[in-house]
Amino acid sequence: MTSFLIVGLGNPGTQYSLTRHNIGFMVVDAFTEKHRAKWTVREGKYATSSVRIMATELVIVKPLTYMNLSGEAVAPLAVSNGLQSSRVVAITDEYNFPVGRVHLRCGGSSGGHNG
């Protein structure tokens, strides 16, 4: 049973691959590489990978839609795994913070992201 969805937000395509806007993709790529997990493309809307840490099953997700459409990929996946929104962690850039600052919060608004 999945405990959490960890969603790295970004935009598909090589033109975006090393931009700040794709930090979510970069973080989940590094995480899956560290845990030697493999990506699988699902239904063309997202790629997933699974990692178990102790008794916690994580499904790592990269939506393959553009960032502002990421909800089309993530919402059905959360529902199919029976997860409340409190079990979905989104990793995204935040233009209001300096590069290198990490900000964690539970709940709140979209911060301008439409995904």
DSSP file (Angstrom, degrees, kcal/mol; ACC not computed):
  #  RESIDUE AA STRUCTURE BP1 BP2  ACC     N-H-->O    O-->H-N    N-H-->O    O-->H-N    TCO  KAPPA ALPHA  PHI   PSI    X-CA   Y-CA   Z-CA
    1    1 A M              0   0    0      0, 0.0    56,-0.4     0, 0.0     2,-0.2   0.000 360.0 360.0 360.0 134.7    0.0    0.0    0.0
    2    2 A T        -     0   0    0     79,-0.2    56,-0.2     1,-0.2     3,-0.1  -0.518 360.0-174.9 -72.9 133.6    1.3    3.4   -0.9
    3    3 A S        +     0   0    0     54,-2.7     2,-0.3     1,-0.3    55,-0.2   0.798  67.2   5.3 -95.3 -37.1    2.0    5.7    2.0
    4    4 A F  E     -a   58   0A   0     53,-1.6    55,-2.5    79,-0.1     2,-0.5  -0.995  55.6-139.1-147.1 148.6    2.9    8.9    0.1
    5    5 A L  E     -ab  59  88A   0     82,-2.5    84,-3.2    -2,-0.3     2,-0.6  -0.961  18.7-161.8-101.8 127.0    3.1   10.3   -3.4
    6    6 A I  E     -ab  60  89A   0     53,-2.6    55,-3.0    -2,-0.5     2,-0.6  -0.950  12.7-165.9-108.7 112.6    6.2   12.4   -3.9
    7    7 A V  E     -ab  61  90A   0     82,-3.6    84,-3.3    -2,-0.6     2,-0.7  -0.884  12.5-160.1-110.3 118.4    5.6   14.6   -6.9
    8    8 A G  E     - b   0  91A   0     53,-2.7     2,-0.3    -2,-0.6    84,-0.2  -0.868  19.0-149.6 -93.8 117.1    8.4   16.5   -8.6
    9    9 A L        +     0   0    0     82,-2.9    15,-0.9    -2,-0.7    16,-0.8  -0.661  38.0 113.8 -92.4 143.6    6.9   19.3  -10.7
   10   10 A G        -     0   0    0     -2,-0.3    12,-0.2    14,-0.2    60,-0.1  -0.945  59.5 -82.5-176.1-169.3    8.5   20.5  -13.9
   11   11 A N        -     0   0    0     -2,-0.3    55,-0.2    55,-0.2     5,-0.1  -0.954  38.8-119.4-119.6 139.8    8.0   20.8  -17.6
   12   12 A P        +     0   0    0      0, 0.0     3,-0.1     0, 0.0    55,-0.1  -0.373  68.7  66.1 -72.3 155.6    8.8   18.0  -20.1
   13   13 A G  S >> S-     0   0    0      1,-0.1     3,-1.4     2,-0.1     4,-0.7   0.058  83.1 -98.7 110.1 144.3   11.3   18.7  -22.9
   14   14 A T  T 34 S+     0   0    0      1,-0.3     3,-0.5     2,-0.2     4,-0.4   0.780 114.4  68.9 -66.0 -27.2   15.0   19.3  -23.1
   15   15 A Q  T 34 S+     0   0    0      1,-0.2    -1,-0.3     2,-0.1    -2,-0.1   0.722 110.5  34.9 -65.3 -18.4   14.6   23.0  -23.4
   16   16 A Y  T X4 S+     0   0    0     -3,-1.4     3,-2.2    -5,-0.1     6,-0.3   0.526  88.4 102.7-105.9 -10.3   13.4   23.1  -19.7
   17   17 A S  T 3< S+     0   0    0     -4,-0.7    -2,-0.1    -3,-0.5    -1,-0.1   0.769  90.3  30.3 -54.6 -37.5   15.6   20.3  -18.3
   18   18 A L  T 3  S+     0   0    0     -4,-0.4    -1,-0.3    -3,-0.1     2,-0.2   0.096  94.8 113.4-111.3  23.9   18.2   22.5  -16.5
   19   19 A T  S X  S-     0   0    0     -3,-2.2     3,-1.9     1,-0.1    -3,-0.1  -0.599  77.5-115.7 -92.6 157.5   16.0   25.5  -15.6
   20   20 A R  G >  S+     0   0    0      1,-0.3     3,-1.8    -2,-0.2     4,-0.2   0.830 113.4  67.6 -56.9 -33.0   15.0   26.5  -12.1
   21   21 A H  G 3  S+     0   0    0      1,-0.3    72,-0.4     2,-0.1     3,-0.4   0.708  97.1  55.0 -62.7 -19.4   11.4   25.8  -13.0
   22   22 A N  G <>  +     0   0    0     -3,-1.9     4,-2.1    -6,-0.3     3,-0.4   0.117  67.3 116.5-101.5  20.9   12.3   22.1  -13.3
   23   23 A I  H <> S+     0   0    0     -3,-1.8     4,-2.5     1,-0.2     5,-0.2   0.841  72.3  59.9 -59.4 -32.5   13.8   21.7   -9.8
   24   24 A G  H  > S+     0   0    0    -15,-0.9     4,-2.1    -3,-0.4    -1,-0.2   0.921 106.3  46.1 -61.2 -43.8   11.1   19.3   -8.9
   25   25 A F  H  > S+     0   0    0    -16,-0.8     4,-2.4    -3,-0.4    -2,-0.2   0.918 112.2  52.0 -62.0 -43.7   12.2   16.9  -11.6
   26   26 A M  H  X S+     0   0    0     -4,-2.1     4,-2.2     1,-0.2    -2,-0.2   0.896 109.7  48.9 -61.8 -41.4   15.8   17.3  -10.6
   27   27 A V  H  X S+     0   0    0     -4,-2.5     4,-2.3     2,-0.2    -1,-0.2   0.943 114.0  43.5 -65.9 -48.5   15.1   16.4   -7.0
   28   28 A V  H  X S+     0   0    0     -4,-2.1     4,-2.6     1,-0.2     5,-0.2   0.848 112.2  54.4 -70.1 -30.6   13.1   13.3   -7.7
   29   29 A D  H  X S+     0   0    0     -4,-2.4     4,-2.2    -5,-0.2    -1,-0.2   0.935 111.2  45.1 -63.1 -44.9   15.6   12.2  -10.3
   30   30 A A  H  X S+     0   0    0     -4,-2.2     4,-2.4    -5,-0.2    -2,-0.2   0.895 113.5  51.0 -64.8 -39.7   18.4   12.5   -7.7
   31   31 A F  H  X S+     0   0    0     -4,-2.3     4,-1.7     2,-0.2    -2,-0.2   0.931 112.2  44.8 -64.0 -47.3   16.3   10.7   -5.1
   32   32 A T  H  <>S+     0   0    0     -4,-2.6     5,-2.8     1,-0.2    -1,-0.2   0.879 112.7  52.0 -67.6 -35.6   15.4    7.8   -7.4
   33   33 A E  H ><5S+     0   0    0     -4,-2.2     3,-1.3    -5,-0.2    -1,-0.2   0.924 107.9  51.8 -64.3 -43.2   19.0    7.5   -8.5
   34   34 A K  H 3<5S+     0   0    0     -4,-2.4    -1,-0.2     1,-0.3    -2,-0.2   0.873 115.4  41.6 -59.4 -37.2   20.2    7.4   -4.9
   35   35 A H  T 3<5S-     0   0    0     -4,-1.7    -1,-0.3    -5,-0.1    -2,-0.2   0.282 110.9-122.3 -96.0  10.1   17.8    4.6   -4.2
   36   36 A R  T < 5 +     0   0    0     -3,-1.3     2,-0.2     1,-0.2    -3,-0.2   0.825  57.3 156.0  54.0  37.3   18.5    2.8   -7.5
   37   37 A A      < -     0   0    0     -5,-2.8     2,-0.3    -6,-0.1    -1,-0.2  -0.621  35.4-132.8 -92.3 154.3   14.9    2.9   -8.5
   38   38 A K        -     0   0    0     -2,-0.2    12,-0.3    12,-0.2     2,-0.3  -0.813  13.2-125.4-108.4 146.8   13.7    2.8  -12.1
   39   39 A W        -     0   0    0     -2,-0.3     2,-0.4    10,-0.1    10,-0.2  -0.693  20.1-167.8 -89.3 142.7   11.2    5.1  -13.9
   40   40 A T  E     -C   48   0A   0      8,-2.3     8,-2.8    -2,-0.3     2,-0.4  -0.999  19.3-132.5-128.5 127.6    8.2    3.7  -15.7
   41   41 A V  E     -C   47   0A   0     -2,-0.4     2,-0.5     6,-0.3     6,-0.3  -0.671  24.3-160.9 -80.6 129.8    6.1    5.8  -18.0
   42   42 A R  E >>  -C   46   0A   0      4,-3.5     4,-1.5    -2,-0.4     3,-1.4  -0.957  61.0 -29.7-118.0 123.0    2.4    5.4  -17.3
   43   43 A E  T 34 S-     0   0    0     -2,-0.5    -1,-0.1     1,-0.3     4,-0.1   0.639 101.3 -82.9  51.0  19.9   -0.4    6.3  -19.7
   44   44 A G  T 34 S+     0   0    0      2,-0.3    -1,-0.3     1,-0.1     3,-0.1   0.374 121.2  86.0  71.9  -6.8    1.7    9.1  -21.2
   45   45 A K  T <4 S+     0   0    0     -3,-1.4    19,-3.0     1,-0.3    20,-0.6   0.655  96.7   2.3-100.5 -17.5    0.7   11.5  -18.4
   46   46 A Y  E  <  -CD  42  63A   0     -4,-1.5    -4,-3.5    17,-0.3     2,-0.4  -0.994  55.5-132.2-161.6 160.3    3.3   10.6  -15.8
   47   47 A A  E     -CD  41  62A   0     15,-2.2    15,-2.5    -2,-0.3     2,-0.3  -0.942  28.8-164.6-114.5 142.8    6.3    8.5  -15.0
   48   48 A T  E     -CD  40  61A   0     -8,-2.8    -8,-2.3    -2,-0.4     2,-0.3  -0.897  14.3-179.4-128.0 158.4    6.5    6.7  -11.6
   49   49 A S  E     - D   0  60A   0     11,-1.9    11,-3.5    -2,-0.3     2,-0.4  -0.969  18.8-138.8-146.8 152.1    9.1    5.0   -9.5
   50   50 A S  E     + D   0  59A   0    -12,-0.3     2,-0.4    -2,-0.3     9,-0.2  -0.947  18.2 177.7-120.8 139.2    8.7    3.2   -6.2
   51   51 A V  E     - D   0  58A   0      7,-2.4     7,-3.2    -2,-0.4     2,-0.5  -0.999  14.4-154.4-137.1 133.3   10.9    3.4   -3.1
   52   52 A R  E     - D   0  57A   0     -2,-0.4     2,-0.5     5,-0.2     5,-0.2  -0.945   9.0-174.4-108.3 126.0   10.4    1.7    0.2
   53   53 A I  E >   - D   0  56A   0      3,-2.7     3,-2.4    -2,-0.5     2,-0.3  -0.957  66.7 -52.0-120.8 110.5   12.1    3.3    3.2
   54   54 A M  T 3  S-     0   0    0     -2,-0.5     0, 0.0     1,-0.3     0, 0.0  -0.465 123.9 -21.0  54.8-119.6   11.6    1.1    6.3
   55   55 A A  T 3  S+     0   0    0     -2,-0.3     2,-0.6    -3,-0.1    -1,-0.3   0.274 117.0 101.9 -99.8  12.5    7.9    0.5    6.3
   56   56 A T  E <   - D   0  53A   0     -3,-2.4    -3,-2.7   -53,-0.0     2,-0.6  -0.864  57.7-155.0-105.1 120.4    7.0    3.5    4.2
   57   57 A E  E     - D   0  52A   0     -2,-0.6   -54,-2.7   -56,-0.4   -53,-1.6  -0.823  13.4-167.5 -93.4 121.7    6.1    3.0    0.5
   58   58 A L  E     -aD   4  51A   0     -7,-3.2    -7,-2.4    -2,-0.6     2,-0.6  -0.922  12.6-158.1-110.9 132.1    6.7    6.0   -1.6
   59   59 A V  E     -aD   5  50A   0    -55,-2.5   -53,-2.6    -2,-0.5     2,-0.4  -0.957  15.6-153.1-105.8 118.0    5.5    6.4   -5.2
   60   60 A I  E     -aD   6  49A   0    -11,-3.5   -11,-1.9    -2,-0.6     2,-0.4  -0.762  15.3-165.1 -93.0 135.0    7.7    9.0   -6.9
   61   61 A V  E     -aD   7  48A   0    -55,-3.0   -53,-2.7    -2,-0.4   -13,-0.2  -0.967  23.0-174.8-130.5 135.5    5.9   10.9   -9.7
   62   62 A K  E     - D   0  47A   0    -15,-2.5   -15,-2.2    -2,-0.4     2,-0.1  -0.933  26.1-141.9-121.4 105.0    7.0   13.1  -12.6
   63   63 A P  E     - D   0  46A   0      0, 0.0   -17,-0.3     0, 0.0   -53,-0.2  -0.456   3.6-154.7 -62.6 136.5    3.9   14.4  -14.4
   64   64 A L        +     0   0    0    -19,-3.0   -18,-0.2    -2,-0.1     2,-0.2   0.269  69.8  89.7 -98.4   9.6    4.7   14.5  -18.1
   65   65 A T  S    S-     0   0    0    -20,-0.6   -55,-0.2     1,-0.1     5,-0.1  -0.468  98.2 -81.5 -87.2 170.4    2.2   17.3  -18.7
   66   66 A Y    >   -     0   0    0     -2,-0.2     3,-2.6   -55,-0.2     4,-0.2  -0.436  50.6-101.1 -69.9 156.9    3.3   20.9  -18.4
   67   67 A M  G >  S+     0   0    0      1,-0.3     3,-1.9     2,-0.2     4,-0.3   0.854 121.3  55.2 -51.2 -45.2    3.5   22.1  -14.9
   68   68 A N  G 3  S+     0   0    0      1,-0.3    -1,-0.3     2,-0.1     3,-0.1   0.570 112.3  45.1 -70.4  -5.3    0.1   24.0  -15.0
   69   69 A L  G X  S+     0   0    0     -3,-2.6     3,-1.7     1,-0.1     4,-0.5   0.219  78.2 110.2-113.5  11.0   -1.6   20.8  -16.1
   70   70 A S  T X>  +     0   0    0     -3,-1.9     4,-2.5     1,-0.3     3,-1.2   0.772  65.7  69.0 -62.5 -26.6    0.1   18.5  -13.5
   71   71 A G  H 3> S+     0   0    0     44,-0.3     4,-2.0    -4,-0.3    -1,-0.3   0.808  89.1  64.9 -60.6 -29.1   -3.1   18.0  -11.6
   72   72 A E  H <4 S+     0   0    0     -3,-1.7    -1,-0.3     1,-0.2    -2,-0.2   0.802 112.9  33.4 -63.4 -28.3   -4.5   16.0  -14.6
   73   73 A A  H <> S+     0   0    0     -3,-1.2     4,-0.9    -4,-0.5    -2,-0.2   0.844 123.3  42.9 -92.0 -40.2   -1.8   13.4  -13.9
   74   74 A V  H  X S+     0   0    0     -4,-2.5     4,-2.6    41,-0.2     5,-0.2   0.907 104.7  58.6 -79.9 -43.4   -1.5   13.6  -10.1
   75   75 A A  H  X S+     0   0    0     -4,-2.0     4,-2.4     1,-0.2     5,-0.2   0.926 108.2  44.7 -58.2 -50.1   -5.1   13.8   -8.9
   76   76 A P  H  > S+     0   0    0      0, 0.0     4,-2.7     0, 0.0    -1,-0.2   0.873 113.0  53.0 -62.4 -33.7   -6.2   10.5  -10.5
   77   77 A L  H  X S+     0   0    0     -4,-0.9     4,-1.3     2,-0.2    -2,-0.2   0.905 109.4  47.8 -67.3 -41.1   -3.1    8.8   -9.2
   78   78 A A  H  <>S+     0   0    0     -4,-2.6     5,-2.9     2,-0.2     4,-0.2   0.925 113.9  47.7 -63.5 -43.9   -3.8   10.0   -5.7
   79   79 A V  H ><5S+     0   0    0     -4,-2.4     3,-1.7     1,-0.2    -2,-0.2   0.925 109.7  51.8 -63.2 -45.3   -7.4    8.8   -5.9
   80   80 A S  H 3<5S+     0   0    0     -4,-2.7    -1,-0.2     1,-0.3    -2,-0.2   0.764 112.0  47.3 -66.5 -23.3   -6.4    5.4   -7.3
   81   81 A N  T 3<5S-     0   0    0     -4,-1.3    -1,-0.3    -3,-0.2    -2,-0.2   0.376 113.8-119.7 -94.6   2.9   -4.0    4.9   -4.4
   82   82 A G  T < 5 +     0   0    0     -3,-1.7     2,-0.4    -4,-0.2    -3,-0.2   0.838  59.6 154.4  65.7  34.6   -6.6    6.0   -1.9
   83   83 A L      < -     0   0    0     -5,-2.9    -1,-0.2    -6,-0.1    -2,-0.1  -0.811  39.8-138.4-104.5 135.3   -4.5    8.9   -0.7
   84   84 A Q    >   -     0   0    0     -2,-0.4     3,-2.1     1,-0.1     4,-0.0  -0.396  36.7-103.3 -73.8 161.9   -5.7   12.1    0.9
   85   85 A S  G >  S+     0   0    0      1,-0.3     3,-1.6     2,-0.2    22,-0.1   0.764 120.0  69.4 -61.3 -24.2   -4.1   15.4   -0.2
   86   86 A S  G 3  S+     0   0    0      1,-0.3    -1,-0.3    20,-0.1    -3,-0.0   0.618  96.2  54.8 -69.0 -10.5   -2.1   15.3    3.1
   87   87 A R  G <  S+     0   0    0     -3,-2.1   -82,-2.5   -83,-0.1     2,-0.5   0.225  90.2  89.2-105.1  11.4   -0.2   12.3    1.7
   88   88 A V  E <   -b    5   0A   0     -3,-1.6     2,-0.5   -84,-0.2   -82,-0.2  -0.953  58.3-167.1-112.3 120.7    0.9   14.1   -1.5
   89   89 A V  E     -b    6   0A   0    -84,-3.2   -82,-3.6    -2,-0.5     2,-0.5  -0.935   5.2-160.5-109.7 121.7    4.1   16.0   -1.3
   90   90 A A  E     -b    7   0A   0     -2,-0.5     2,-0.6   -84,-0.2   -82,-0.2  -0.879   3.5-159.8-105.4 131.5    4.9   18.4   -4.2
   91   91 A I  E     +b    8   0A   0    -84,-3.3   -82,-2.9    -2,-0.5     2,-0.3  -0.949  31.2 146.3-110.2 119.9    8.4   19.6   -5.0
   92   92 A T        -     0   0    0     -2,-0.6     2,-0.1   -84,-0.2   -70,-0.1  -0.924  48.6 -93.4-146.8 165.8    8.4   22.8   -7.0
   93   93 A D        -     0   0    0    -72,-0.4     2,-0.4    -2,-0.3   -72,-0.1  -0.444  28.4-156.1 -77.6 160.2   10.4   26.0   -7.5
   94   94 A E    >   -     0   0    0      3,-0.1     3,-1.7    -2,-0.1    17,-0.0  -0.875   5.6-164.1-140.5 105.5    9.4   29.1   -5.7
   95   95 A Y  T 3  S+     0   0    0     -2,-0.4    -1,-0.1     1,-0.3     4,-0.1   0.682  85.2  67.2 -67.0 -16.9   10.4   32.3   -7.3
   96   96 A N  T 3  S+     0   0    0      2,-0.1    -1,-0.3     0, 0.0     0, 0.0   0.623  94.8  68.2 -77.7 -12.0    9.8   34.3   -4.2
   97   97 A F  S <  S-     0   0    0     -3,-1.7    -3,-0.1     4,-0.1     3,-0.1  -0.787  91.5-104.2-108.9 150.0   12.7   32.6   -2.4
   98   98 A P    >   -     0   0    0      0, 0.0     3,-1.9     0, 0.0    -2,-0.1  -0.365  51.8 -85.5 -66.9 152.1   16.4   32.8   -3.1
   99   99 A V  T 3  S+     0   0    0      1,-0.2     3,-0.1    -4,-0.1    -4,-0.0  -0.332 116.6  28.3 -56.8 134.7   18.0   29.9   -4.9
  100  100 A G  T 3  S+     0   0    0      1,-0.3     2,-0.4    -3,-0.1    -1,-0.2   0.274  88.8 121.1  96.5 -10.3   19.0   27.2   -2.3
  101  101 A R    <   -     0   0    0     -3,-1.9     2,-0.4     2,-0.0    -1,-0.3  -0.733  49.2-152.4 -89.0 134.2   16.4   28.0    0.3
  102  102 A V        -     0   0    0     -2,-0.4     2,-0.4    -3,-0.1    -3,-0.0  -0.894  10.3-171.2-106.8 135.0   14.0   25.2    1.2
  103  103 A H        -     0   0    0     -2,-0.4     2,-0.4     2,-0.0    -6,-0.0  -0.990   1.0-169.2-128.9 122.1   10.5   26.0    2.4
  104  104 A L        +     0   0    0     -2,-0.4     2,-0.3     2,-0.0    -2,-0.0  -0.910  14.1 160.5-111.7 138.7    8.2   23.3    3.8
  105  105 A R        -     0   0    0     -2,-0.4     2,-0.6     3,-0.0    -2,-0.0  -0.991  33.6-134.8-153.4 152.8    4.5   23.8    4.5
  106  106 A C  S    S-     0   0    0     -2,-0.3     2,-0.1   -17,-0.0   -20,-0.1  -0.939  75.9 -20.4-109.1 118.0    1.4   21.8    5.0
  107  107 A G  S    S+     0   0    0     -2,-0.6     2,-0.2   -22,-0.1    -2,-0.0  -0.374  78.1 123.0  82.4-165.0   -1.6   23.1    3.1
  108  108 A G        -     0   0    0     -2,-0.1    -1,-0.1     2,-0.0     2,-0.1  -0.533  63.0 -42.3 103.2-171.1   -2.0   26.6    1.8
  109  109 A S        -     0   0    0     -2,-0.2    -2,-0.0     1,-0.1     4,-0.0  -0.240  57.1 -99.1 -89.2 179.4   -2.6   28.0   -1.6
  110  110 A S    >   -     0   0    0     -2,-0.1     3,-1.5     1,-0.1     5,-0.1   0.623  43.5-133.3 -74.3 -13.8   -1.1   27.1   -4.9
  111  111 A G  T 3  S-     0   0    0      1,-0.3     3,-0.1     3,-0.1    -1,-0.1   0.764  73.4 -49.3  64.4  24.4    1.4   29.9   -4.8
  112  112 A G  T 3  S+     0   0    0      1,-0.4     2,-0.4     2,-0.0    -1,-0.3   0.295 108.8 125.4  97.9  -9.8    0.5   30.8   -8.4
  113  113 A H    <   -     0   0    0     -3,-1.5    -1,-0.4     1,-0.1   -45,-0.1  -0.674  42.9-164.6 -83.8 137.5    0.9   27.3   -9.8
  114  114 A N              0   0    0     -2,-0.4    -1,-0.1     1,-0.2   -46,-0.1   0.439 360.0 360.0 -98.2  -1.0   -2.2   26.0  -11.6
  115  115 A G              0   0    0     -5,-0.1   -44,-0.3   -45,-0.1   -41,-0.2   0.442 360.0 360.0 -74.3 360.0   -1.3   22.4  -11.7
